[in-house]
């Protein structure tokens, strides 16, 4: 395993461990934002656009979606 892969595993573990003290709203917003950023970067890369711009837009939309979903579930 190279150093980059090891660093990514360590960061992922620390990130997931930090979610334990979060409220449901915060968890839904974080997961929505992460999913949106990943999807936006993917769409940006596939369509020949800028993956960073896609990730920013997707992350913002996903965060808003996570918040709205939490409010709907209440």
C-alpha positions in Angstrom: 0.0 0.0 0.0 1.5 3.3 -1.0 1.6 6.4 1.3 -1.3 8.2 -0.5 -3.7 5.3 0.0 -2.7 5.0 3.6 -3.2 8.7 4.2 -6.7 8.5 2.5 -7.7 5.6 4.8 -6.5 7.5 7.9 -8.4 10.6 6.9 -11.6 8.6 6.2 -11.3 6.9 9.6 -10.9 10.2 11.4 -13.7 11.8 9.4 -16.2 9.1 10.2 -15.2 9.1 13.9 -16.0 12.8 14.1 -19.6 12.2 13.2 -20.5 10.5 16.5 -21.2 13.8 18.3 -23.3 15.4 15.5 -27.0 15.9 15.5 -29.2 14.2 12.9 -29.4 17.5 11.0 -25.6 17.9 10.9 -25.1 14.3 9.8 -27.7 14.6 7.0 -26.2 17.8 5.8 -22.7 16.4 5.8 -23.6 13.2 4.0 -25.7 15.2 1.4 -22.8 17.6 0.9 -20.3 14.8 0.5 -22.5 12.9 -1.9 -23.3 16.0 -3.9 -19.7 17.0 -4.2 -18.7 13.5 -5.4 -21.5 13.5 -7.9 -20.8 17.0 -9.1 -17.1 16.3 -9.6 -18.0 13.2 -11.5 -20.4 14.9 -13.8 -18.0 17.8 -14.3 -15.2 15.3 -15.3 -17.4 13.3 -17.6 -18.9 16.2 -19.4 -15.6 17.9 -20.0 -16.3 20.7 -17.6 -14.4 21.6 -14.5 -14.6 18.9 -11.8 -13.8 21.5 -9.0 -16.7 23.7 -10.0 -19.0 20.6 -10.2 -17.9 19.6 -6.8 -18.6 23.0 -5.3 -22.0 23.3 -6.9 -22.9 19.6 -6.1 -21.7 20.0 -2.5 -23.8 23.1 -2.0 -26.9 21.5 -3.5 -26.3 18.3 -1.5 -25.9 20.2 1.8 -29.1 22.1 1.1 -30.9 18.8 0.2 -29.7 17.2 3.4 -31.1 20.0 5.4 -34.4 20.0 3.6 -34.7 16.2 4.0 -34.0 16.5 7.8 -36.7 19.2 8.1 -39.1 17.0 6.1 -38.5 14.0 8.4 -39.3 16.0 11.5 
